[in-house]
Amino acid sequence: MRKGVLELCILSLIAEKDVYASEIIDQLKDAKLIVVEGTLYPLLTRLKNEGLTAYRWEESKSGPPRKYYQITEIGNKVLEDLKNGWTALEDSVNSIVKKSKK
């Protein structure tokens, strides 16, 4: 389940604006989702290989060039499906949790 959640979160972040990997890690950390580079980079590569994201290189003012990821049209469709799946899962879990409070 965590794998699908990470894809949802990462595609959501990339859909907001073009971002580079360190920025993704920082935003996930701010949301209390700790993801290390060893987890993120293979996932970003898989998303790119599946045609859900693309990237471009951009010069950095402080250090080497950065790879900025952007979401593709297919990625937007998959993101919408993931969001719908998340909402359905959330509704299902909430219906069970609410029953247990009674």
URMO-V619265 format. One record per backbone hydrogen bond with DSSP energy under -0.5 kcal/mol. NH is the residue of the N-H (numbers start at 0). CO is the residue of the C=O. E is the energy in kcal/mol with one decimal. If there is no record, write none. Layout:
nh->[NH:NH]
co->[CO:CO]
e->[E:E]
This chain:
nh->[4:5:6:7:8:9:10:11:12:13:14:15:16:18:20:22:23:24:25:26:27:28:29:30:31:32:33:34:38:39:40:42:43:44:45:46:47:48:49:50:51:52:53:55:57:65:67:67:68:68:69:70:71:75:76:77:78:79:80:81:82:83:84:85:86:87:88:89:90:91:92:93:94:95:96:97:98:99:100:100:101]
co->[0:1:2:3:4:5:6:7:8:9:10:11:12:68:66:19:19:20:21:22:23:24:25:26:28:27:31:32:35:35:36:38:39:40:41:42:43:44:45:47:46:46:69:67:65:57:55:65:18:66:53:13:51:71:72:73:74:75:76:77:78:79:80:81:82:83:84:85:86:87:88:89:90:91:92:93:94:95:96:97:98]
e->[-1.9:-2.8:-2.2:-2.2:-2.7:-3.1:-2.8:-2.0:-2.3:-2.5:-2.2:-1.2:-1.3:-1.7:-0.5:-0.7:-1.7:-2.5:-2.4:-2.4:-2.5:-2.6:-2.4:-1.2:-2.0:-3.1:-0.7:-0.7:-1.6:-2.4:-2.5:-1.3:-2.8:-2.4:-2.4:-2.6:-2.1:-2.8:-2.0:-1.6:-2.5:-1.1:-2.5:-2.0:-2.6:-3.3:-3.2:-0.7:-3.8:-0.5:-2.6:-0.5:-2.3:-2.2:-1.6:-2.5:-2.7:-2.0:-2.0:-2.7:-2.6:-2.3:-2.5:-2.6:-2.5:-2.2:-2.4:-3.0:-2.5:-2.3:-2.7:-2.7:-2.1:-1.5:-2.8:-2.7:-1.2:-1.6:-0.8:-0.7:-1.0]
